[in-house]
Structures are given as C-alpha cells and as structure tokens.
C-alpha cells in the first residue's frame, strides 16, 4: 500500500524512511514539512506514473508511453526506472541529502532570526527598566532631598546604592535595602522604609549631613537690634563716639546728657 503523506496523529504511522520529512504541528499531529514539498511531489508523481504503466500493461492495450520516455521504452523498463528513482529519493531523505541540507539551513536561519529578535527584546527591556527606575527611584529621591533641603545631585548616587526595584505579581515596588541587600523597615511604622525616611536618616548622619543645608541661624546668633552698632571686638578700646552709641543703645543717655 502506497503512503499518501497525509497528517497523522502518531509518527509511528509514517513509514520509517519518510519520518525525516515529518514535523509535529501546533495541534500535536504530525504532517509533512514544507521544506520537503518538492521531494514529496516527485515521489507522488512517480507513483502515479508507475500505476498508470501497470494498469496499461495489465490491460494489454497499446498505450502511448512517450511521456515516460525518460524512464524507458517498455512498461517493464519504466517500472524499474521509477522504482529506482523512488528508492533514491527515499535514501536521500534517510541519509541526509539535499532535503536534509535545506532543512538544516532553514533551522540555522530561524535560529539567527530568533537570536536577533531576542537581542532586540532584551535591549528594549533594559531601556524600559532604566526608564522605570528613573520614575520610581530618581524622582522620589529628588523630591525627598529637596523637601529636606539636601542637594539632589550629590545625594542621588548614595541613595541609589541603598535602593532596588523588585517585580512582584506584575507590579514594580521600590525597597530600601542594607549592605547585604535585605529590606529595611521603618522604626516608626514597622512598614518597609520609604525613600523619604532614608533621606531623613542620611540628613541626621554626620557623614551625609554635610550634603544638606544648615538649619542654624545665620552668623551663629541673633542679629543686632535695629540701628545699633556692631558688638565690640575683644581687646579693642572704644572711641568716644562708639561709647556714646553704646550708651544710647542701653538707654544710658537721654536728652543729650548721661546719668
């Protein structure tokens, strides 16, 4: 019985010499690979010719065998030539002839295309992750630094070292971590530490506190009261006019004369 090269639900139903040209489809069935379409058509065509020659020979009626002249002059010669050609094609598929070479090339092309698409997808994923990191970390860190009167440009590198973005159940969450990469928690709320809490901690730190504006009054004390002369410098003798100015400021001179 001739094999018809139709889809089958089990590869065992395919003659062993033709299993190399079958592949499994998405539905689980096995069907001929399009890369071998030329080989399949040649085999089917030769079989049809062979059947026609057999039928004509059996009927013993004269038949025009000129279309099969390439295979022989008599039905016997044509039969032998066709069977030989079929065997050659089967051997080519089984041992890896042109059909297998073409199949390997197709596999290589598909692998190269897949690698290219994968590289493109990785680059896009990296770009999106960097953009996401900027939105989730840099913006929050900058806002916290400004609110606490810090210098964002100087603080950001240190903040980033203590923050990581984690994808959890389809969402990206920002966590403050310690030097070991473990999450840190707020001593007030017991919840994961926020970036603002981290910045506040850095402000209270002697090392990082220098990156924040000082909250001490300018000059280290209260400014001189309106119009009074600057305080006396130690070791310097006041002039007569300076003594009068100091006395007026203290209320020691009234109406042009001192008490």
Backbone as CSV, one residue per row, in Angstrom:
resi,resn,N_x,N_y,N_z,CA_x,CA_y,CA_z,C_x,C_y,C_z
1,UNK,0.851,-1.203,0.000,0.000,0.000,0.000,0.881,1.245,0.000
2,UNK,0.581,2.153,-0.904,1.386,3.369,-1.009,1.015,4.353,0.090
3,UNK,2.028,5.023,0.617,1.813,6.025,1.663,1.414,7.347,1.008
4,UNK,0.379,7.993,1.554,-0.194,9.180,0.917,0.330,10.503,1.470
5,UNK,1.224,10.496,2.426,1.808,11.735,3.004,0.734,12.649,3.596
6,UNK,-0.201,12.093,4.315,-1.255,12.869,4.962,-0.900,13.062,6.434
7,UNK,-1.500,14.059,7.107,-1.243,14.257,8.538,-1.671,13.037,9.337
8,UNK,-0.899,12.707,10.374,-1.198,11.565,11.229,-1.071,11.993,12.680
9,UNK,-1.766,11.251,13.546,-1.705,11.596,14.972,-0.553,10.918,15.703
10,UNK,0.152,10.010,15.005,1.300,9.345,15.614,2.373,9.142,14.549
11,UNK,3.609,9.465,14.885,4.711,9.330,13.924,4.952,7.871,13.569
12,UNK,4.451,6.966,14.416,4.628,5.543,14.133,3.852,5.101,12.904
13,UNK,2.853,5.873,12.495,2.061,5.538,11.317,2.760,5.928,10.023
14,UNK,3.885,6.627,10.137,4.654,7.046,8.966,5.755,6.025,8.726
15,UNK,5.898,5.537,7.493,6.998,4.612,7.208,8.331,5.210,7.649
16,UNK,9.200,4.390,8.155,10.455,4.865,8.738,11.264,5.708,7.772
17,UNK,11.247,5.371,6.480,12.057,6.111,5.515,11.521,7.526,5.266
18,UNK,10.255,7.774,5.689,9.678,9.102,5.459,9.552,9.924,6.747
19,UNK,9.929,9.377,7.877,9.755,10.102,9.137,10.624,11.353,9.210
20,UNK,11.722,11.350,8.455,12.608,12.518,8.492,12.017,13.757,7.862
21,UNK,10.968,13.593,7.052,10.364,14.765,6.395,9.068,15.175,7.080
22,UNK,8.786,14.606,8.256,7.593,14.968,9.018,7.975,15.826,10.215
23,UNK,7.064,16.693,10.615,7.247,17.520,11.812,5.925,17.581,12.572
24,UNK,6.011,17.886,13.826,4.814,17.949,14.664,4.237,19.351,14.625
25,UNK,2.936,19.465,14.368,2.274,20.762,14.313,1.802,21.226,15.666
26,UNK,1.222,22.437,15.675,0.748,23.023,16.931,-0.371,22.203,17.557
27,UNK,-1.148,21.483,16.742,-2.254,20.686,17.261,-1.814,19.309,17.728
28,UNK,-0.508,19.015,17.675,0.007,17.745,18.130,0.112,16.693,17.049
29,UNK,-0.492,16.956,15.898,-0.414,15.989,14.813,0.889,16.159,14.039
30,UNK,1.255,15.105,13.316,2.471,15.127,12.519,2.088,15.291,11.049
31,UNK,2.796,16.189,10.370,2.496,16.467,8.972,3.785,16.719,8.214
32,UNK,3.755,16.551,6.872,4.968,16.757,6.079,5.502,18.175,6.209
33,UNK,6.809,18.318,6.335,7.469,19.621,6.405,7.448,20.269,5.028
34,UNK,7.080,21.551,4.973,7.011,22.259,3.699,8.365,22.296,2.994
35,UNK,9.445,22.181,3.765,10.781,22.212,3.162,11.011,21.013,2.244
36,UNK,10.210,19.955,2.423,10.369,18.751,1.611,9.254,18.605,0.581
37,UNK,8.535,19.671,0.302,7.410,19.595,-0.627,7.842,19.087,-2.001
38,UNK,9.008,19.519,-2.466,9.489,19.084,-3.778,9.744,17.589,-3.829
39,UNK,10.320,17.051,-2.777,10.606,15.622,-2.717,9.299,14.832,-2.708
40,UNK,8.330,15.304,-1.906,7.047,14.608,-1.804,6.322,14.608,-3.147
41,UNK,6.300,15.759,-3.808,5.636,15.835,-5.109,6.291,14.902,-6.118
42,UNK,7.607,14.783,-6.079,8.313,13.903,-7.013,7.939,12.442,-6.780
43,UNK,7.873,12.060,-5.506,7.525,10.669,-5.181,6.096,10.356,-5.612
44,UNK,5.173,11.277,-5.293,3.767,11.060,-5.663,3.610,10.988,-7.176
45,UNK,4.306,11.871,-7.889,4.221,11.869,-9.347,4.747,10.582,-9.949
46,UNK,5.848,10.115,-9.427,6.425,8.871,-9.931,5.511,7.683,-9.658
47,UNK,4.872,7.692,-8.513,3.969,6.598,-8.186,2.757,6.577,-9.133
48,UNK,2.251,7.747,-9.419,1.118,7.822,-10.333,1.496,7.296,-11.710
49,UNK,2.707,7.684,-12.140,3.160,7.196,-13.443,3.308,5.684,-13.436
50,UNK,3.843,5.169,-12.317,4.026,3.732,-12.207,2.679,3.009,-12.217
51,UNK,1.682,3.550,-11.522,0.356,2.939,-11.510,-0.254,2.937,-12.902
52,UNK,-0.060,4.046,-13.604,-0.611,4.117,-14.959,0.038,3.086,-15.870
53,UNK,1.344,2.945,-15.752,2.048,1.969,-16.581,1.609,0.551,-16.248
54,UNK,1.404,0.268,-14.968,0.960,-1.059,-14.569,-0.439,-1.359,-15.110
55,UNK,-1.296,-0.369,-15.012,-2.665,-0.572,-15.485,-2.699,-0.835,-16.978
56,UNK,-1.914,-0.098,-17.702,-1.886,-0.289,-19.148,-1.308,-1.638,-19.517
57,UNK,-0.275,-2.041,-18.797,0.335,-3.335,-19.091,-0.611,-4.474,-18.760
58,UNK,-1.364,-4.303,-17.690,-2.301,-5.351,-17.300,-3.440,-5.490,-18.301
59,UNK,-3.875,-4.386,-18.860,-4.968,-4.414,-19.830,-4.491,-4.887,-21.188
60,UNK,-3.207,-4.934,-21.372,-2.605,-5.366,-22.631,-3.160,-4.601,-23.832
61,UNK,-3.391,-3.348,-23.600,-3.817,-2.492,-24.704,-2.688,-1.565,-25.032
62,UNK,-2.496,-1.293,-26.307,-1.419,-0.382,-26.678,-1.601,0.961,-25.972
63,UNK,-0.549,1.529,-25.460,-0.607,2.807,-24.771,0.578,3.652,-25.202
64,UNK,0.351,4.936,-25.241,1.411,5.869,-25.617,2.299,6.122,-24.408
65,UNK,3.476,5.562,-24.464,4.417,5.718,-23.360,5.433,6.824,-23.601
66,UNK,5.196,7.640,-24.610,6.163,8.694,-24.932,6.377,9.679,-23.786
67,UNK,5.346,10.017,-22.979,5.604,10.930,-21.864,6.578,10.370,-20.836
68,UNK,6.721,9.040,-20.824,7.624,8.413,-19.858,8.904,7.932,-20.522
69,UNK,9.206,8.499,-21.693,10.379,8.051,-22.446,11.665,8.198,-21.644
70,UNK,11.700,9.174,-20.735,12.915,9.373,-19.934,13.175,8.190,-19.010
71,UNK,12.118,7.400,-18.722,12.272,6.269,-17.814,12.430,4.931,-18.540
72,UNK,12.175,4.885,-19.839,12.334,3.633,-20.596,11.356,3.552,-21.759
73,UNK,11.504,2.452,-22.509,10.640,2.300,-23.678,9.498,1.323,-23.435
74,UNK,9.672,0.415,-22.506,8.638,-0.571,-22.220,8.139,-0.382,-20.800
75,UNK,6.926,-0.921,-20.536,6.411,-0.811,-19.173,7.354,-1.376,-18.142
76,UNK,8.025,-2.450,-18.478,8.956,-3.045,-17.529,10.118,-2.112,-17.219
77,UNK,10.664,-1.497,-18.275,11.770,-0.566,-18.083,11.322,0.657,-17.273
78,UNK,10.135,1.139,-17.620,9.612,2.314,-16.898,9.394,1.976,-15.428
79,UNK,8.845,0.797,-15.165,8.601,0.384,-13.791,9.911,0.317,-13.010
80,UNK,10.897,-0.286,-13.609,12.185,-0.424,-12.932,12.819,0.937,-12.680
81,UNK,12.753,1.826,-13.668,13.358,3.150,-13.534,12.647,3.982,-12.472
82,UNK,11.310,3.924,-12.459,10.542,4.696,-11.477,10.825,4.189,-10.068
83,UNK,10.823,2.868,-9.894,11.109,2.301,-8.575,12.518,2.667,-8.113
84,UNK,13.452,2.691,-9.054,14.821,3.074,-8.717,14.883,4.528,-8.256
85,UNK,14.136,5.383,-8.946,14.134,6.816,-8.590,13.499,7.027,-7.221
86,UNK,12.422,6.285,-6.953,11.785,6.389,-5.635,12.748,5.965,-4.541
87,UNK,13.463,4.879,-4.787,14.441,4.406,-3.797,15.543,5.437,-3.563
88,UNK,15.961,6.115,-4.632,16.990,7.144,-4.493,16.492,8.289,-3.612
89,UNK,15.236,8.707,-3.875,14.678,9.806,-3.083,14.539,9.399,-1.621
90,UNK,14.084,8.183,-1.378,13.957,7.702,-0.003,15.316,7.667,0.692
91,UNK,16.321,7.200,-0.025,17.668,7.137,0.543,18.206,8.533,0.822
92,UNK,17.852,9.473,-0.058,18.303,10.851,0.115,17.744,11.438,1.403
93,UNK,16.473,11.170,1.659,15.841,11.689,2.874,16.405,11.002,4.112
94,UNK,16.564,9.657,4.024,17.017,8.882,5.179,18.453,9.206,5.566
95,UNK,19.341,9.305,4.579,20.765,9.511,4.854,21.156,10.977,4.932
96,UNK,20.225,11.867,4.583,20.549,13.293,4.708,21.125,13.859,3.451
97,UNK,20.348,13.928,2.408,20.816,14.511,1.154,20.471,15.975,1.095
98,UNK,20.068,16.430,-0.112,19.753,17.851,-0.301,18.613,18.284,0.601
99,UNK,17.626,17.414,0.763,16.488,17.788,1.598,16.929,18.100,3.018
100,UNK,17.823,17.263,3.570,18.300,17.494,4.921,19.157,18.741,5.000
101,UNK,19.954,18.977,3.973,20.790,20.184,3.945,19.918,21.426,3.975
102,UNK,18.859,21.418,3.176,17.952,22.558,3.149,17.268,22.729,4.500
103,UNK,16.899,21.612,5.111,16.262,21.681,6.423,17.202,22.282,7.464
104,UNK,18.468,21.895,7.424,19.441,22.454,8.362,19.625,23.946,8.139
105,UNK,19.606,24.360,6.894,19.756,25.791,6.575,18.570,26.577,7.122
106,UNK,17.383,25.993,6.958,16.188,26.649,7.477,16.287,26.789,8.995
107,UNK,16.753,25.728,9.655,16.913,25.789,11.108,17.908,26.876,11.518
108,UNK,19.011,26.976,10.766,20.023,27.990,11.073,19.460,29.400,10.875
109,UNK,18.700,29.582,9.799,18.108,30.893,9.543,17.113,31.261,10.637
110,UNK,16.304,30.287,11.046,15.335,30.548,12.109,16.034,30.868,13.424
111,UNK,17.119,30.144,13.707,17.867,30.397,14.944,18.490,31.789,14.936
112,UNK,19.030,32.186,13.783,19.635,33.516,13.675,18.579,34.604,13.840
113,UNK,17.413,34.393,13.210,16.338,35.379,13.336,15.841,35.463,14.777
114,UNK,15.756,34.298,15.435,15.314,34.283,16.833,16.316,35.006,17.735
115,UNK,17.593,34.775,17.497,18.629,35.440,18.302,18.573,36.953,18.120
116,UNK,18.327,37.380,16.885,18.241,38.810,16.607,17.040,39.425,17.305
117,UNK,15.895,38.738,17.233,14.690,39.228,17.902,14.879,39.244,19.414
118,UNK,15.571,38.224,19.936,15.803,38.157,21.377,16.699,39.296,21.840
119,UNK,17.733,39.610,21.056,18.620,40.719,21.406,17.859,42.042,21.388
120,UNK,17.007,42.202,20.384,16.205,43.422,20.289,15.264,43.544,21.479
121,UNK,14.644,42.416,21.863,13.732,42.424,23.009,14.482,42.730,24.304
122,UNK,15.706,42.195,24.455,16.495,42.451,25.663,16.876,43.929,25.776
123,UNK,17.255,44.528,24.633,17.609,45.949,24.644,16.409,46.804,25.017
124,UNK,15.256,46.470,24.460,14.042,47.219,24.772,13.684,47.056,26.245
125,UNK,13.815,45.825,26.764,13.515,45.573,28.170,14.452,46.367,29.077
126,UNK,15.737,46.423,28.708,16.709,47.179,29.508,16.384,48.670,29.499
127,UNK,15.994,49.181,28.322,15.642,50.603,28.219,14.413,50.922,29.069
128,UNK,13.426,50.035,29.041,12.217,50.256,29.833,12.522,50.166,31.326
129,UNK,13.403,49.249,31.711,13.774,49.131,33.119,14.492,50.380,33.613
130,UNK,15.385,50.928,32.772,16.084,52.160,33.151,15.098,53.317,33.287
131,UNK,14.141,53.374,32.360,13.134,54.430,32.421,12.272,54.273,33.669
132,UNK,11.895,53.038,33.956,11.086,52.763,35.135,11.861,53.095,36.407
133,UNK,13.143,52.760,36.439,13.974,53.060,37.605,14.023,54.572,37.837
134,UNK,14.132,55.322,36.730,14.171,56.768,36.859,12.881,57.317,37.444
135,UNK,11.748,56.749,37.012,10.462,57.238,37.503,10.230,56.858,38.958
136,UNK,10.577,55.624,39.313,10.269,55.128,40.647,11.286,55.562,41.705
137,UNK,12.542,55.662,41.325,13.596,55.929,42.312,14.086,57.374,42.246
138,UNK,14.567,57.787,41.096,15.191,59.102,40.996,14.210,60.227,41.326
139,UNK,12.973,60.132,40.808,12.005,61.185,41.094,11.676,61.256,42.585
140,UNK,11.467,60.096,43.205,11.146,60.074,44.631,12.330,60.563,45.466
141,UNK,13.531,60.157,45.085,14.718,60.575,45.829,14.960,62.072,45.690
142,UNK,14.764,62.592,44.496,14.952,64.026,44.275,13.956,64.834,45.085
143,UNK,12.684,64.408,45.076,11.649,65.123,45.819,11.950,65.103,47.314
144,UNK,12.381,63.962,47.834,12.701,63.866,49.262,13.898,64.732,49.616
145,UNK,14.920,64.767,48.779,16.114,65.570,49.042,15.781,67.053,49.053
146,UNK,14.947,67.481,48.094,14.570,68.900,48.036,13.757,69.277,49.266
147,UNK,12.808,68.414,49.644,11.955,68.706,50.797,12.769,68.836,52.084
148,UNK,13.818,68.019,52.203,14.650,68.047,53.408,15.877,68.945,53.242
149,UNK,15.837,69.806,52.235,16.876,70.816,51.995,18.250,70.188,51.754
150,UNK,18.250,69.108,50.958,19.504,68.491,50.568,19.858,68.849,49.139
151,UNK,21.026,68.435,48.691,21.479,68.691,47.321,21.258,67.400,46.523
152,UNK,20.208,67.344,45.681,19.865,66.089,44.984,21.006,65.520,44.160
153,UNK,21.722,66.374,43.442,22.800,65.890,42.572,23.872,65.136,43.347
154,UNK,24.117,65.549,44.590,25.140,64.901,45.406,24.594,63.697,46.174
155,UNK,23.308,63.732,46.495,22.711,62.665,47.297,22.296,61.457,46.467
156,UNK,21.875,61.683,45.206,21.332,60.590,44.384,22.242,59.372,44.290
157,UNK,23.555,59.537,44.015,24.403,58.333,43.912,24.387,57.481,45.176
158,UNK,24.330,58.126,46.348,24.331,57.375,47.606,22.965,56.737,47.873
159,UNK,21.896,57.416,47.447,20.550,56.860,47.646,20.358,55.628,46.772
160,UNK,20.811,55.700,45.507,20.635,54.582,44.577,21.323,53.316,45.072
161,UNK,22.441,53.485,45.795,23.162,52.323,46.314,22.348,51.575,47.376
162,UNK,21.354,52.255,47.938,20.589,51.659,49.032,19.143,51.357,48.640
163,UNK,18.880,51.378,47.334,17.508,51.161,46.850,17.527,50.165,45.698
164,UNK,16.522,49.290,45.640,16.383,48.390,44.496,14.904,48.260,44.133
165,UNK,14.649,47.975,42.841,13.292,47.810,42.334,13.034,46.320,42.126
166,UNK,11.922,45.839,42.675,11.587,44.414,42.607,10.218,44.245,41.954
167,UNK,10.129,43.291,40.992,8.848,42.989,40.358,8.145,41.905,41.157
168,UNK,6.945,42.225,41.629,6.166,41.295,42.440,4.729,41.243,41.940
169,UNK,4.317,40.077,41.433,2.953,39.854,40.947,2.555,40.900,39.912
170,UNK,3.468,41.167,38.987,3.172,42.090,37.902,3.334,43.557,38.254
171,UNK,3.754,43.869,39.479,3.950,45.270,39.900,5.402,45.474,40.310
172,UNK,5.893,46.698,40.097,7.260,47.047,40.466,7.239,47.850,41.765
173,UNK,7.923,47.340,42.774,7.970,48.001,44.081,9.402,48.424,44.402
174,UNK,9.511,49.556,45.105,10.808,50.109,45.481,11.078,49.781,46.947
175,UNK,12.258,49.231,47.228,12.613,48.879,48.596,13.964,49.469,48.959
176,UNK,14.051,49.963,50.192,15.332,50.386,50.759,15.990,49.147,51.341
177,UNK,17.259,48.932,51.024,17.956,47.730,51.466,19.236,48.099,52.205
178,UNK,19.755,47.131,52.962,21.016,47.348,53.661,22.175,46.875,52.789
179,UNK,23.368,46.849,53.358,24.553,46.480,52.580,24.508,45.038,52.103
180,UNK,23.681,44.205,52.749,23.558,42.801,52.337,22.439,42.583,51.329
181,UNK,21.720,43.656,51.003,20.621,43.540,50.048,19.291,43.192,50.689
182,UNK,19.245,43.125,52.021,18.000,42.805,52.721,17.166,44.070,52.925
183,UNK,15.866,43.897,52.894,14.974,45.045,53.048,15.079,45.649,54.442
184,UNK,14.951,46.967,54.485,14.963,47.672,55.760,13.542,48.117,56.084
185,UNK,13.247,48.210,57.380,11.903,48.568,57.807,11.954,49.797,58.708
186,UNK,10.861,50.545,58.678,10.772,51.772,59.458,10.653,51.456,60.935
187,UNK,11.407,52.189,61.747,11.315,52.003,63.192,10.076,52.628,63.765
188,UNK,9.358,53.424,62.959,8.153,54.113,63.442,6.894,53.334,63.060
189,UNK,6.785,53.006,61.777,5.572,52.347,61.275,5.702,50.826,61.225
190,UNK,6.917,50.310,61.197,7.105,48.876,61.046,6.955,48.398,59.614
191,UNK,6.619,49.313,58.709,6.476,49.004,57.293,7.830,49.166,56.594
192,UNK,7.945,48.659,55.350,9.203,48.870,54.627,9.590,50.348,54.601
193,UNK,10.844,50.628,54.834,11.324,52.006,54.888,11.117,52.700,53.547
194,UNK,10.662,53.951,53.601,10.464,54.722,52.388,11.744,55.482,52.033
195,UNK,11.784,55.970,50.805,12.947,56.749,50.378,13.061,58.029,51.207
196,UNK,11.927,58.639,51.530,11.969,59.862,52.333,12.561,59.574,53.709
197,UNK,12.205,58.443,54.308,12.768,58.081,55.612,14.267,57.821,55.502
198,UNK,14.681,57.243,54.379,16.108,57.016,54.161,16.852,58.342,54.072
199,UNK,16.290,59.303,53.345,16.941,60.607,53.188,17.007,61.324,54.529
200,UNK,15.942,61.218,55.329,15.948,61.839,56.659,17.035,61.220,57.532
201,UNK,17.220,59.924,57.432,18.275,59.248,58.188,19.653,59.730,57.750
202,UNK,19.816,59.920,56.430,21.096,60.402,55.914,21.366,61.827,56.392
203,UNK,20.307,62.619,56.498,20.489,64.001,56.962,21.007,64.029,58.400
204,UNK,20.550,63.092,59.214,20.991,63.042,60.613,22.359,62.387,60.756
205,UNK,22.868,61.808,59.691,24.169,61.153,59.727,25.286,62.182,59.595
206,UNK,26.332,62.025,60.387,27.431,63.007,60.374,28.104,63.089,59.011
207,UNK,28.213,61.943,58.334,28.886,61.910,57.041,28.049,62.570,55.950
208,UNK,26.782,62.179,55.847,25.934,62.687,54.773,25.278,64.017,55.126
209,UNK,25.301,64.381,56.406,24.673,65.632,56.823,25.278,66.854,56.151
210,UNK,26.513,66.751,55.692,27.177,67.875,55.022,26.538,68.188,53.680
211,UNK,25.721,67.241,53.151,25.095,67.446,51.842,23.726,68.123,51.975
212,UNK,23.414,68.609,53.183,22.150,69.300,53.439,22.441,70.718,53.915
213,UNK,21.484,71.611,53.705,21.638,72.995,54.166,21.584,73.030,55.688
214,UNK,22.403,73.905,56.283,22.413,74.051,57.729,21.164,74.795,58.174
215,UNK,20.561,74.332,59.275,19.365,74.986,59.794,19.691,75.958,60.925
216,UNK,20.992,76.182,61.259,21.399,77.127,62.308,21.207,78.548,61.806
217,UNK,20.843,79.509,62.660,20.662,80.910,62.243,21.954,81.458,61.664
218,UNK,21.823,82.348,60.686,22.995,82.965,60.052,23.799,83.745,61.059
219,UNK,25.138,83.605,61.063,26.007,84.358,61.968,26.162,83.710,63.318
220,UNK,25.378,82.623,63.578,25.540,81.896,64.835,24.804,82.507,65.991
221,UNK,23.971,83.559,65.804,23.247,84.171,66.916,22.209,85.133,66.396
222,UNK,21.582,85.897,67.348,20.567,86.859,66.949,21.232,88.040,66.284
223,UNK,20.618,88.581,65.240,21.193,89.743,64.570,21.113,90.956,65.473
224,UNK,21.980,91.951,65.287,21.964,93.163,66.125,20.631,93.852,65.995
225,UNK,20.161,94.449,67.084,18.890,95.160,67.052,19.015,96.384,66.175
226,UNK,17.830,96.819,65.651,17.818,97.853,64.623,18.672,99.055,64.914
227,UNK,19.624,99.354,64.064,20.419,100.567,64.109,21.541,100.570,65.097
228,UNK,21.678,99.595,65.963,22.740,99.613,66.957,24.063,99.287,66.305
229,UNK,25.115,99.683,66.929,26.452,99.472,66.390,26.856,98.028,66.582
230,UNK,27.753,97.532,65.755,28.236,96.155,65.899,28.841,95.951,67.269
231,UNK,28.790,94.701,67.782,29.372,94.446,69.105,30.865,94.735,69.112
232,UNK,31.353,95.087,70.291,32.766,95.433,70.454,33.632,94.205,70.269
233,UNK,34.708,94.358,69.550,35.669,93.278,69.362,36.584,93.197,70.576
234,UNK,36.830,91.993,71.088,37.673,91.850,72.305,39.045,92.492,72.110
235,UNK,39.519,93.209,73.187,40.854,93.782,73.174,40.959,95.137,72.486
236,UNK,39.816,95.673,71.967,39.907,96.960,71.280,39.215,98.026,72.123
237,UNK,39.851,99.192,72.305,39.300,100.294,73.100,38.335,101.083,72.239
238,UNK,37.100,101.320,72.795,36.096,102.058,72.034,36.460,103.529,71.970
239,UNK,36.104,104.119,70.851,36.318,105.566,70.718,35.208,106.280,71.460
240,UNK,35.314,107.630,71.609,34.295,108.406,72.319,32.949,108.272,71.648
241,UNK,32.906,108.374,70.325,31.624,108.253,69.606,31.023,106.863,69.770
242,UNK,31.859,105.822,69.782,31.358,104.463,69.938,30.784,104.269,71.340
243,UNK,31.444,104.895,72.366,30.930,104.793,73.725,29.573,105.447,73.829
244,UNK,29.400,106.617,73.173,28.110,107.318,73.201,27.045,106.458,72.531
245,UNK,27.387,105.818,71.385,26.426,104.986,70.649,25.991,103.800,71.498
246,UNK,26.946,103.192,72.201,26.602,102.059,73.053,25.720,102.512,74.198
247,UNK,26.032,103.696,74.768,25.221,104.207,75.874,23.805,104.501,75.427
248,UNK,23.636,105.079,74.234,22.294,105.352,73.724,21.511,104.061,73.532
249,UNK,22.204,103.034,73.034,21.529,101.755,72.795,21.055,101.138,74.104
250,UNK,21.797,101.404,75.212,21.418,100.833,76.508,20.511,101.764,77.306
251,UNK,20.212,102.953,76.755,19.328,103.878,77.469,20.021,104.668,78.532
252,UNK,21.390,104.763,78.460,22.134,105.471,79.489,22.155,106.962,79.243
253,UNK,21.901,107.416,78.024,21.927,108.842,77.729,20.552,109.263,77.274
254,UNK,19.991,110.263,77.864,18.703,110.789,77.470,18.793,112.310,77.355
255,UNK,18.127,112.828,76.376,18.056,114.290,76.172,19.410,114.911,76.109
256,UNK,20.381,114.177,75.525,21.698,114.769,75.305,22.596,114.709,76.494
257,UNK,22.210,114.112,77.687,23.118,114.040,78.819,23.031,112.680,79.474
258,UNK,24.122,112.263,80.068,24.167,110.940,80.678,23.798,110.947,82.118
259,UNK,23.450,109.729,82.616,23.115,109.636,84.018,24.342,109.269,84.819
